[in-house]
Amino acid sequence: MADGRLRIAGHDAEALAREHGTPLFIYDRTRFVENARRLQGALERTGLPYLVRFALKANPLHEILEVLRGLGEPGGPESVGIDACSPGEVERAIECGWRADEISYTGTNVSGRDLDVLLAREVHVNLDAISQIERYGRRAPGRSIGLRIDPGAGAGYNEHLHYAGDRPTKFGIELERLDDALATARSHELTIDTVHFHAGSGWLADGLPGFEAALTRAVEAVGRLRAAGCQIVEVNVGGGLGSPARQDEQPVDLDAYAATLARHLGGLDVTVSCEPGDYLSKDAAILLGEVVTVERRRDVAFVGLDIGWNVNCAYFIYRFAQEIVPCRQPDAPRTEVVTVAGHINEASDVFAEDYPMAPVREGDMVALLNAGGYLQAMSSTHCLRPTGGAIFLDR
């Protein structure tokens, strides 16, 4: 903020909205670099060999990927690799300059058609079902694979975003079936070299214990596989590191996160890899929209925007909290309690409910913060509403 106005990368947010129209994403590309270097620094201080890969599904835009590709030479210590979860993401990464050996693929319900593309591109694949191991082995006997396990414990921004726990999810091979996975791999002479897990999405400081519980199960899997003769060289701890949205939310202490990894993996002689999406991208953009309605319905005050969940799905799908501030006086006192809604013709198209907000008028421009990941990447044309433009800024 400067002179009572919201700014991003040195530019006045409202002026950009008036010039280019809304909905409008504005990216501060330098923030991607800062976030990557901060995470790499924490891992570097542990002394562990490590790899950071970007979860491409968070933001596959060429303008973002060229920044991440430029962080270091392929395979170098400052570079950031790619976590892909579809053949299309693998193709995008290669198109943007990543080598096959810098791409790790972890998908679910992988079809034979998917495997044909992945095998042709020769990327490393972490398989998360025994039937996948079977289909992969029939096509490519003798290759190396990773196993995505279900650690039976998870962490997430909310319970909906825990990807493992007491109840089975769609992700991963349970430890009870690890011997079956090993037998299937051996029947096709596949080499298991990686243990992968993903605890969940968007977890913050209070999620570290849940992540650590999942990590201990991964260590158990490494021990069992090594005892069976597998040469495990990498433990991939997945993504899920979140970015706070509200002032009362506490970020993950990266040094505490790295220390947890070192405590459990430091003696295993493995490369530790992680694949954040949210952490690298979320706070690197804002989404601008115009207030088109301010109206009370019964006892609820509604603020309606020219944005729908087709552009901003954070609350609709994930129930992520969001901060919504006026471009003029973004730090104004929050004296109203409102529901902020979109223009999609469905009742669930809301961005915040019972939300303390500064007063706004029709015609004002507002910014939804933390819009750099999992928004533009997931935009659709539902109701034939526009998906929004984008501006990319460099400090």
N, C-alpha and C positions, 0 to 999 in steps of 0.2 A: 504494500500500500504506500502511496505517496500523495500528499496534499489532499487527503480524504478520498482518494479514488483507488480502485483496485487496478493493479498493474501486474503484468506477467512478462518476464524477460525484458523489463524496461519499457514496455508498451502499455498504453492505456487500454484496458479491456473493453470499456464501453465504446470507445472510438472505433475499435476493430469491429465490434458487433454492428455498429451503425453503418460502417463502410461495406462490410461483406455479407451482412444478413445473418439471421439465426434460423435454426440451431447452428452453432459454430464451435468447433473444437479448436483450442489454441494450445500448442505444445511448446514447452521449453525443453529443447532437445538436450541442453547441457545437463539437465537434471538426471537424465538417464545415465550419463557419464558419472556424475557425482554418486549416484546410488550404487552403481557397479563397483566403483573404486572403494566405497565405504565397506561393502560386503567383502570384497577381495582383501582389503586391509585387515579385517577381523580374522579371516581365515589364515592369512599370511602369518599373523602373530602367533598362531598355534604351532607353527613349524610343520604342519601336516602337508603332504602333497594334496593338492585340491584342484578341482575344476568348477567353474561357474558357467552354467548354461542358461540362456534366456528361454522361458516358456513362450514359444512363438505365438501360441493361441491368445496371449494377452494383448498383443498388438503386432499384426503382420504387415504393417504399412512399410513400403520401401523407404520412405523418408526417415523412419525410426530405425529400421534394420541397418541402413548405411552408417548410422552413428555407432551402433553396437559392433558392426563389422570393423569399424575403424579403430577400435580400442586396442588392438594388438595384432601382430602377425599370426597367421594360422598356426595353432599349436604352441604359441608363445605364452609366457606366464601372465601377461596382461590381457590376453584375448578372452572373449566370452563366446562360448559355444552355443549350440541350439538344442533345446528339448522340443521334439516334434511329436504330435499325436495323430497325424493323418498323412497319407501320401502327398496331399496338396501342400502341407507344411514343409515336408522334405523337399519338394520341388521348389518352393519359394526360397528356402534357405540356400539351396545350391545356386539358384538364379541370382541371389544376392551375395554370392561369393564365399560361402562356407564350403569347406571340403567335407566329403562323406565321413571322414574319421573325426570330425568335430560335431557331428550330429548324433544325438541319442534319441531313439524312437521308443516311446512307451505309449501304447494304445490299449483299447479294450474292445472286445467283440470284433477282432481283426478278421476280415474276410480273406479268402484266397486271392481275390483281386488286389487287395491291399498288399498282401505278402509278395505278390509278383512285382509290384513297383518297388517295394523296399529291398527286395533281393537284387533287383537290377541296379539299384543305386548303391548297394553294398554298405548301408548304414548299420550301425549296431542296434539290435532290437532287444528290448526287454519284454518278455512274454508273460501275460498275466492269467493264463488258463492252460490247463493240461491239454485241452483240445487244440489250442494254438501251437503248443510245442509239437504235437503230432503233425499238424498241417505244415508247420515250418520244416520239421525234420524230413518229411516226405519230399519237399521241394529242394532242400539244401542240406543233405546229410554232411556231417563233418564240420559245419561252421560253429562259430562261437555265439552264445546268446547270454542274456541276463534273465533273471527271474524276478518278476514283480510279486512280492509277497503281500499277504494280508496280515499285518502285524497284530490285529485284534485290539488295537488301541489307537486313538487318534486325537487330533486337535483341529479346531476350526473357529472361524469368527462367531459362529453359532452352531447349535447341534446339527442343523441341516447340512453344515459344511464339514462335519467330521467324516472322513473317508474310510475310517476303520473303527471298529468297536465291538461290543458284544454281539451285535446283530450283523450277519454277513452283508457285505455290499457287493456291488458289481465289479469291484476292483481286487485283483490279486489272488494268489494261491495261498490257502491256509497252511500254516505250519504243519498241521496234522496230515496234509497231503504232500509234504515236501518229498517224501520217499517216492511217491507215485510220479511226481514231476521229474525226479532224477532218473527213475527207471525209463520213462518215456524218452527223455533226452538221450540216454545211453543206447536205446534201441535204434537211434538214428545217428549215433556217434557224434552227438552235439556236445560241445564243450561249454560248461556253465562258468562264466568268468565274472559275473556281476550280480549283486543282490540289490534290488531296488524296492523302495516303499514310498508311499505318499500318505502322510498323516491326515491332511485336510487342507482347506483353503482359508486364507485370510487371517490366520491365527496371530494373536498379539502376545503381549508379555505373559498373560495368564495362561496361554496355551503351551508354554515351554515344558511344563511337567508332562502333559499328554504326549507331546512330541518325543520327550525322552523315554517315555514308556514304550512307544513304538520303536524307538531306536534300539532298545535293549532286545526286542524280539528279532530285529535284523541281525544283531550280533549273534544271537542264538542260531539263526539260519546260516550265517557264515561258518560257525563252528561245526555244525552238522554237515554242511556241504564239503568243508575241508576234510573232515574225518572220513568222508566217502571218496576222497581223492580229487575233489575239484580245486582248481587253482583260482581262487577268488582274488581278483586284482582291484576291484572297485566296489565301493558301497555308495549307492546313489540314494540320498536321503530325501529326494523329491523337492517339491516347492512348498508353497503355502505360507511363506513369510508375508505377513500382512502389513498394511500401512494404516495408521490411525485416521479415523474420519472425524471424530469429535474430540473436544478438549479433554474430556474425562477418560479417554482411551489411552492406554499406555503402550508405547511401541516395544517391540522386541529389543532387548539389549543385545546387540550383535556380538559383543565380546562374551556374554554369557552363553549365547547360542553356540559360538565357536568353541568355547570351553567345554560345553556339553558334548560336542562332537569329538573333541580331543580326548575327553575322559573315557569315552566308550570305544573309540576307534583307533586311538593313538598307538596301541600295541599290536594292531592287526596287520601292519605293513600293507595297507591298501591306499589307493587314491580315494579321497572323499569328494564326492560331487554333489552339487545342489542345483536346482533348476527353478529359480524364482520367476514369477511373472509379475504379480502385484507389487512386490517390493521394488523392482527395478522401474516399473512404469506408472504406478497409480498416481503418485503425486506430481507427475511431470506434465499434467495438462489440466485445463479447466474447460467446462462446457458452458457456453453462453446461450441464454434464451431471453425472450421478451415476456413480460407479464402482460397477459391479454385479458385476464379476469381477476377482479377482487370482489368477492361477494360472499355474504353470509347465507347459509342454508340451515334453517332452524338454529341450532346453537353452535354450529361449526363455521368458522371462517375459512373460505377456500381461496387459495392463490393459484390461478391457472396459468400455465406456461405454453408457449408454442413449441414444446418438446414433448415427445411421447416415449413410452417404454421401448419403442422400436429403436430409439437412439440411446436412451439411458435405462438399462435394464438392471442396474445395481440393486435396487430395492425390490423390483418386481420378481426377479429370479432368486437373488441371493440374500435378500433382507439385510444388505449392507446399509448402515447409517450413512447419511450424506450431510454435508454442510452446504447451505444455500445462502448466498450473501448478495446484497445489492452491489452493483458496480460503483455506485456513488455511496460513500460512507459505509464501507463493508463492516466497520467496527461499530456501527450505530447500535444503541441499546435494543435488545430483543424484547420488545414490549408487547408483542402479539403472540398468540398461540394459534397456529393455522395447520391446515392440510394443504400440501403443495401437490397439485395434480397436473397431469399432462393432457394432450389433446387426442389421444387414442380413444375410440368410442367403446371403452370397456371400463367397468367400475374399478378394476384392480390397477388401473394406470395412475398410480400415485408415487410420489418420491419421498414424502415424509408425512407423518400423521402426528397430531398433537405436538407440533414442532414450534419451539420458541424462535421467532424471527423478527427482524426489524421491519417496521411498517414499509410497505411498497405500494405504488400506485400503478394503474394500468399504463402501459407504455414504458415502464422502467425496464432496465436490463439487469438481469441477475446472473450470477455464476454458480454453477455446481462444481465444487472442488473435487479433487482426487478423481479426475476423469481420464487419466492416461492409459488405463488398462481395462480390458473386458467391457468396454462400452462401444467405441467405434468398431472394434473388431467383431462385435456381435450385432451390429445394426441390421435392421431388416426394413422392408418396405410395407410392413403391415398397414392396412388401411390406405395404402399408396401414399403414405406420408414420406417426406424426404428424409434421408439419412443424415444430412448435415454436412457442411463443408469443414475444412481444416486448414489451419495456418501453422507453419513450423518456424519457430524462432530459435536463434542461437545467441546466447549471452557472450 
